[in-house]
Every structure is written in C-alpha cells, then in structure tokens.
Amino acid sequence: MTVVLTTDHPAWHSYDDGARARAVRTASGVWVLAHDHQGLRVDCVEGTEDVKPQFVTTDPVHLPPTAPPALRSGLTELGAFQRLANPWLWDAITTAILRQVVRADQARKLYRAWCGMYGTVIEGPFGELAVAPPHTEVLQLADYCFSAVGAKFHRTALRAAAEHYERHHQTWQAATAEDLVVALRAIPRIGPWTARAAAADFTGDFSIYPHDDLAVRTWAAQIAPAYPWPGKKDRSFGPLWTGWAGANRTALHTLTLATLTWGAHAQ
C-alpha cells in the first residue's frame, strides 16, 4: 500500500520530479530523509545511527463521523499517510517561532535562510539541505545576525526560548503533549498558538494543534467549498472543528493532520 508523506514542515524541499527531501537532527546525529518514486529513504550522514527518526502513521478511517461528508470524502482519498515526529524539540520550537505573524510561504523562506546561514549545511541527494542552529549558537548571535536573515521580529522570542531550553529541555522532552504546551507558554513571546504548534510537531500528536490555524481553515474550505464555514474573523471555527471529534483525540488528530497533509500536497 502506498503511504502519502506529510510535508508541512518547512524543512521539506520539493523538486521538479516530485521528490522531497529534508535534513533532521536526532539525539545521535544528522539524518537525510528522501522520498521519490522508489519510496522513503532514511540515511544517517553525521554522528551515529543510535537514535533514528520516527514516523507517525495516520489512517483516515479514524476521521470523526460527524464531520461534513465532503470533507471526510476529500480527506479519505489521501489514504494512509505518515509524518515525521520532529525528533529535535529545539527545531520544533524554532520553527513555530519563525512562523509567527508571517504567511506560510514567508515562514518557509525565513526558516531555510535561518538554517542555511547559522545551522549545519549538508549535501542531500538532490542538493544542499540544512538543520537549525542549536540553542547555544542562538545565544551567541549578535542583534544584526537576526536582521540579516529577516528574523529581527523573532529575535527576542528565539533568545528567550534558547535560555529556557538550556534550563528545562530535559524535562520538556519527557513531558506529555499537554504538559509541554503549558511549559512552553511560560516562555516570553510564546503564546498558545506557538506552544501548540511546537508541541504537535515534536510529539506527533495533532489533537493539540491550534485548530483554528489559518492553514487548517484554508484547506478545509478548499476541500469542502459548499460547506458554510465560519468567516475569517468568526471565532466559532475552533469549537466547530473540535466538536466533530468530541472527546476522541484520535479523531481530532486525524482530522487536523489529514487536512494539513491535503494542503501540503495541494500546493
């Protein structure tokens, strides 16, 4: 059975032939993930293979039955899909911060510029890839370094996150998804959206993702355009979305991540 790869994270690069690739750091080394017509390949290119990247597989069979039929139908067409549970919490936090107040395409460019300038650059199967600079490096950067890549607005949040990560990352990495959200919200300039996005990326649990996110709303409206979706400034979208799943966290995870996966492929 063919399994669709979820490529919502800005580290994924797309190529003309449909191939995708990204670099990722685990506790033991740097890995290159590549996906093309031959399937998914995972190779350690720096460090050791002791800690391998892990993927979370999701099946649309778990979509909430009360969701609009057109939405369910569109998402079911995806079939089973898998997403990398980001093995590096610091990267998940960095990514969420760099997504603050900018559109998805801008955030993607900003993230890649940030990693390419200050992170670790390696040669992938289709070209150069990069992973984010560690928190220790971020703490050493001068103010102008943030401005040089367009991250002036994000400077204080990145520095505050790096300082808190230095003190608490071991506890955070062992926390539940819900507790991680609470812990991240204690960082200055980290609000509920950023905390939930980072925790979902790291744990792979999208039942805690910010469900009224613009991306979720945009793709849902494109999948089921005839449904009377709430307007952009209408705050009823979140309760509507979570209400279809009720107390079933697997259903909420599936609904949200399937929608983001659909959107990544629609682009």
Residue, then its C-alpha position, 0 to 999 in steps of 0.5 A: m500500500t502506498v503511504v502519502l508523506t506529510t510535508d508541512h514542515p518547512a524543512w521539506h524541499s520539493y523538486d521538479d520530479g516530485a521528490r522531497a527531501r529534508a535534513v533532521r537532527t536526532a539525539s545521535g546525529v544528522w539524518v537525510l530523509a528522501h522520498d521519490h518514486q522508489g519510496l522513503r529513504v532514511d540515511c544517517v550522514e553525521g554522528t551515529e545511527d543510535v537514535k533514528p527518526q520516527f514516523v507517525t502513521t495516520d489512517p483516515v478511517h479514524l476521521p470523526p463521523t460527524a464531520p461534513p461528508a465532503l470533507r471526510s470524502g476529500l480527506t479519505e482519498l489521501g489514504a494512509f499517510q505518515r509524518l515525521a515526529n520532529p525528533w529535535l524539540w529545539d527545531a520544533i520550537t524554532t520553527a513555530i517561532l519563525r512562523q509567527v505573524v508571517r504567511a506560510d510561504q514567508a515562514r518557509k523562506l525565513y526558516r531555510a535562510w535561518c538554517g542555511m546561514y547559522g545551522t549545519v549545511i549538508e549535501g542531500p541527494f538532490g542538493e544542499l539541505a540544512v538543520a537549525p542552529p542549536h540553542t547555544e549558537v542562538l545565544q551567541l548571535a549578535d542583534y544584526c545576525f537576526s536582521a540579516v536573515g529577516a528574523k529581527f521580529h523573532r529575535t527576542a522570542l528565539r533568545a528567550a526560548a534558547e535560555h529556557y531550553e538550556r534550563h528545562h529541555q530535559t524535562w520538556q522532552a519527557a513531558t506529555a503533549e499537554d504538559l509541554v504546551v503549558a511549559l512552553r507558554a511560560i516562555p516570553r513571546i510564546g503564546p498558545w498558538t506557538a506552544r501548540a504548534a511546537a508541541a504537535d510537531f515534536t510529539g506527533d500528536f495533532s489533537i493539540y494543534p491550534h485548530d483554528d490555524l489559518a492553514v487548517r481553515t484554508w484547506a478545509a474550505q478548499i476541500a469542502p467549498a459548499y460547506p458554510w464555514p465560519g468567516k475569517k474573523d468568526r471565532s466559532f471555527g475552533p469549537l466547530w472543528t473540535g466538536w466533530a471529534g468530541a472527546n476522541r483525540t484520535a479523531l481530532h488528530t486525524l482530522t487536523l493532520a489529514t487536512l494539513t497533509w491535503g494542503a501540503h500536497a495541494q500546493 
